[in-house]
Amino acid sequence: MADRYFPNEMPDFVPENPKLLEEEVKDKHGRIEIHPQGTQDSLVKLLSLPYSTLSQQLQRAALDLKETIVVETWGLSGQRVEDFTLYSGTLGTAVLLFKSFQVTRNKNDLNLCLEIVKACDSSSMQSRDVTFMCGRGGVCAMGAVVAKYMGDDQLLHYYLAQFKEIRLSKDHPDELLYGRAGYLWTCLFLNKHLGKETLASTSMDAIIRGIIKKGRTLGKRGGSPLMFEWYGERYWGAAHGLAGIMHVLMEFELASDELEDVKGTLRYMIRNRFPSGNYPASEEDKKRDVLVHWCHGAPGIALTLIKAAEVFGDKEFLEAAMDAAEVVWNRGLLKRVGICHGISGNAYVFLSLYRLTGIVEYLYRAKAFACFLLDRAHMLMSTGELHGGDNPYSLFEGIGGMAHLFLDMVQPKNARFPAYEL
């Protein structure tokens, strides 16, 4: 099991040293390196930096990564799009550019973002996938939102009209990555950025009721009020299972019995977690305490429990989220870089808890994971000890996720796990 992650040897807390200036920890090339990179001392020095100094370094590193990602996914391809998705393809580059614009207000990022979205639009025309992460829904939603920021009403209306033409079929599952929950999340994203009821809540009611009805039907076979299948397996995690679906349902106004079913489902998961505090990947995999990913295991479920603590105000959900965060701290330095199943994504558990609780130790833990990447990622990827992802420049599998995390560390109270937290 330990071969999946690096032992977390970082101190439980390192106080910032206000006397430590950035110039004191730079080498002759301007890189932070008072000790050789990859040493415990170099990492502790980073963690000791005043946050304002560290955030500037993270921002510079993010912008350097962004330039590399743009070249590799857009410039070298001749601006052709083979994979249009946010998850593994070129739309992820557009989302990273949008995040960069939000942090730096650089209009060049917004212009290039829109250019990439337009290419993804052409590439996704025939797609039957409907979600934000892996479908045409994400392309249309990003197009509409970026058009608003650009002040282009005509383009905004075009992308909104294109989104409204998307149809869910009976074949679509209920999960987040490819299914109905992912489509609903896209509707929420549009309403957040374009205004409440841009997409009428009544237009989503039938989809919500359909998800709950199906969940109740399958839930009757076991102890959970709601249960869902994806390719015949009853998953628990954020990408394909209970956590992701519950996360989306909690964004809507539900009837009291529906809310109780959501609560009951989360409590079922808490009762049936592993003794370690981690969570099974599925109902069929309750003996294998291995995965500590956003997609399967404690990280994604922790984010959903944090949402439940916000929505319901129940101490039980907050305590369970904190327990899951301990698993992430101890076993979450994965030997992968990305957001879906890597260090970058796992850091968002701490950012989310910090946003909810204001407890500075959670910001420190997010900072620790980010500093581990800043200090060691390139070296570990060059030696093969850290997997750079099957799509190494993508948002969810590759260094795009690391760049996104670094930008979120600049404004930690505004940080959101991309395409999951609103």
N, C-alpha and C positions, 0 to 999 in steps of 0.2 A: 504493500500500500504506500509506503514512504517513497517509493520510486516515482510516484506521481507528483510529489511536491518537494520543495526545498525545506529543510528544517528551519523554523523561524527562530533565529538566534538574536534577533533584534531586542534591545531592552524594552521592557513593558512601558517605559515612558522616559523620554529625554527632554528636560526643560530647555527652552530656547535660551541662547546666550546672546543678550542684546549687544555685547561688546564684540561679537564675532562678525566681522565685515566680510562681504563677498570677496574683496580683493585678497583677503588672507587665505582663501582656500582655492585660489586659481593657480593653474600651472602657467607656463610661458605661452601656451596657446589660448589662454583665456578660459580653459575648462576647469570646473571645480574638481580639484584633485590635490589636496594637501598631502594625502597618502596615496599610494597606488590604487587605482580603481579596483573595486571588488574586494577590498579589505574591510574588516569590521570597523577600523578607524575611519576610513573614508565615508562609510555610511553614517556613523555616529556624528561626524562633522556636518554632514548634510542635515541630519535631524536636529542639530544644534543651531542651525542658522535661524535668525529671526524670520518669521513667516513671510513678511513683505519681501525679504531678499530671496528666500527660496522660491516664492511664487513667480518672481521675475525670471529666475533660472528655468523653472518648469515651463513658463510661457515661451521663452526662447527655444527651448528644446522642442516644444510642441510645434512651433512655427517652422523650425527646420525639418521636422518629420513631415509636416503638411506639404512642404515644397517637394520633398522626395516622393511622397505618395501621389501628388498631382502629376509629376513627371511620369511615374511608373504606370499609373492607371489611366492617364488621359493623354499626356504628351507623346509617350512612346507608342501608343496604340493607334496613332493617327486620328485620334478623337473618334474612334469607332467603339461601340459598346457591344460586347458579347454577353456579359452578365450585368443586367441592369439593376439587380437587387441591392437594397441597403445592406443586407446581411453579409454578402460575400463579394458584391460587385461595385459598379461605378457609382451608384446612388449613395453608397457609403462615403465616397469622396465628397460628394455634394453636401451631405449632412455634416461632415467634418469642416468643410468650408463655411457652412452656415454657423456652426459653433464658433469658429474662429472670428467671424464677423460679429457675433454677439459679444465676444470678449474684447476685440480690438476696435470694432466699428470701421474696419477697413472695407470700403465699398468694392475694392477689387475682388475680395473674396466673394462678395454677394453676386457680382457680375459673372464670375467664373462658375459659381454654384448654379446660377440659372442656365448658363450655357450647357453645363453637364446634364442638368435636369431635362432640358429640351432633347438632348441626344437619347437619354433614357426613355423619354416619352415615345420617341419613334421606335425604339427597340422593344418596348413593352406592349405595343398595340394589340398583339395577338395573344397576350398572356391571359390565362384563366385564373391565375392566382390573384387574390384580392387584398392581401394584407399590407401593412406598412413595411414590415421587414423583408418580405419575400415576394410581394406582388405589385400589381399596377397601382393599387391604392396608395402605396408610399410615394410613387412617382407623381401622381396627381396632387396629393396632399402637399408634398414639398414644393411642387410647382406653384400651387395657389398661395402658399405662405410666402415664398420668396417674391412672387409677383406683388403681393401686398407691400412688402418692405421696399420694393423697387418703385412703388406707386403706379404700377401698370394695371389699371382696372380691367382693361380688355383681356389681358393674359390671365388675370385672376379669375374672371368669369369663364374663360375657356377651360381652365383646369378644374374648376368646380363643376362645370357641366360634364366634363369627362369623368370625374369621379362619380357623379350621380348616374352615369350610364353603366357603372359596374354592377353586375348581378351575382348574387349568391345562388349557387345551385344546391340541389339535395346532396350532391357528392362532397360538398365542403365539410370538413370536420369542424369541431368546436374550438380547437386549441388556438394558441396565439400566433404561431409561426406561419401557418398556412390557412387558418380557419376563421370561423365567425368572430371569435374574440379578437383576433388581429384586425379584422375589418372594423369592428366597433371601436377599437383603440384609435384607428385612423380618423374616425368620425370625431372622437374626443379631441384629438390633436388639432383638427381643423377648427373646432369650436373654441378651443383655447386661444388660438392665434388670430382667428378671424372674427370672433364674437359669438357669444352664446346664442344658440338656436340658428346659427348659420346652416347647420344641418338639424332639422327639427327633431326633438327627442321622440316625438311620436313615430318618426320614420324608423327608429331603432327598436321600438317596443316589441314588435313581432319577433325580431331576432333574439332579443333578450329572453322573452318568454319561451322561445323555441329551445334555447340553450338550457334553461332551467328545467323545462319539461323533459328533455333528453337526459339531463343529469339525474333527475329524480328517478327516472325509469331504471337506469343502470345502478343507481344507488341502492335500490331495493334489494339488490343481490348481496349487499355487504353491510358494513356498519356505518358507512358514510352517507349523509343525506344526499350528497351529489357525487357522481362519479362519471368519468368520460373515458372513451377509448380513442386511441390513435393507432391505426394499423393493428388492431386487435390487442393492444397492450394498454393497461390502465395506468397512465403516467401520473406522477405527482408534481413534477417540476414546472418551471416557468415557461419553457419553450412549448411543450406539448401537453401539459397536464393541468392538474388542479390549481396549482399556485398561479399560473398565468391567467386562467379563466376567472378565478376568484378575484384576482387583482383588477381585472377589467370590470367585473360585475359590481365591485364596490364603488366604482365611479358613478354609478347610476342610482336614481331614486327607485328603490325596490319596495315591494309590499312587505309587511311585517313578517309574514311566513317565509318569504324569499330571503330576507335578511337573516332569519334564524337558520335557514338551510346553509347560507354562506358561513355563518359563525360555527354551526355544527360541523361543517366540513373541515374548517381550519382546526377545530378542537380535536376532531378525529385524527388529523395529521399529527398534531402535537402529542396526543396520547400514544401514537404508534411510531414515534421517532425512535431512532437507535439510542441505546444507553449513552453513547458518546455525545448525543445532541444533534447529530447529523440526521438526514432524512433519506428514506429509500427513493430510488429512481422511479419505482412503480409498485403497484400491488403485487406484481409477480416477482419482485426483486427485493423482498423484505429481509433477506439475510446477508446481503452484500453491502457492507458499509464502506464504500470506496469513493464515490464521486462527490466532490465539493466544488461544484460548478454553478454558474447562473442557470444553466439549462436543466441540470439535474442535481439535486442536493441542497445543502443549507443556504448557499448565497441567494438564489432566486426566491426560495421560500422565506428567507429572512426579510427580503424587500416586501413581500406580500404581507407578512405579519406586521411589519412597520406600518403599512397602509391600513391594516385592520386596527392597529392601535390608534391611528389618527381618526378613523371613521367611527369606531365604536367606543373609544375611550376606555377599553378594558385593559386593566393591568396585566391580565393573563397573556394577552398577545404581545405586549411590550416585553415582558419577561422572557417569553419564548423567543422573540427576535434577538434579545440580548444573548440568550443561550446559544442561538445559532451563530451569532457573531463571534462567540468564543471559538467555535469550530473553525470558522473562517480565519481567525487570527492564528490558530495553531496549525491548520492544515491547508490554508488557502494560498500559500506561495507556490502556486502550481508551476509545473515545468512547461507552461505555455503562456504566451504573452497576451492573448486576446481578451475580448470582453465576454464572449459566450462561455468559454471554458478556459479562463486564464487569469493571471494576476490582475490585469486591468479591470476586468469586470468585478472581481471579488472586492476590490477597494471601495466600490460603490455602496456596499453594505454599511461600512463605517461612515461614509458621507451621509447616507440616509438617516442613520441613527443620530449623527451629530445634528442634522437639520431638525429632527424631531425633539431631541432631548437637550441640546446645547451642551452636552457633556464633552469637555475638551479632550478627554482621552480618546474619544472616537475620531476626532479630527486628527489627533496624533497617529492613530492606527492607519487612517487613510494616507496620511503623509508618509508613514513608514513604508507602505506598499508602493507608493509612487516613487519614493526615494530609492527603494530597492531596484526599481526599473530604471530610474535615471542613472544610477551608479553602475548597474551591472547588465542591463538587458542586452546591449549590443555585444558586449564581450561574451556573454553566455550563449547568445544566438550564433556567434561566430564559431564557437567551439562545439555547437550542437547540443549543449546542455539545456537550452531553452528553445522550445519549438516555436518557430515564427509563424505558424499557421499554414494550412493548405493553400490559402490565398493570402500571401504574406503582407499585402498592403491594404487589406480589407478592414472594414470597421469592426466586424464581430470576430474575425479569426486572427487578424494580423496587427501590425503596428498602428493602423488607423485607430484602433481602440486605445492604445497607449497614448497617442496624441490627444484624443478626446478627453481621456482622464486628466492629462496634464493641464489642459485648458480648464477643465472643471475645478481643478485644485486652485486656480487663480481666484475664483469666486465660489468657495465651497458651499455657502448657503444657497447658491443657485444651482448646485450640481444635481443632475438627474441622470439616472441610467438611461442611455439613449433608447428610444422606442419602447420603453417600459414604464418609466416614471414620467408623469406629466408635469 
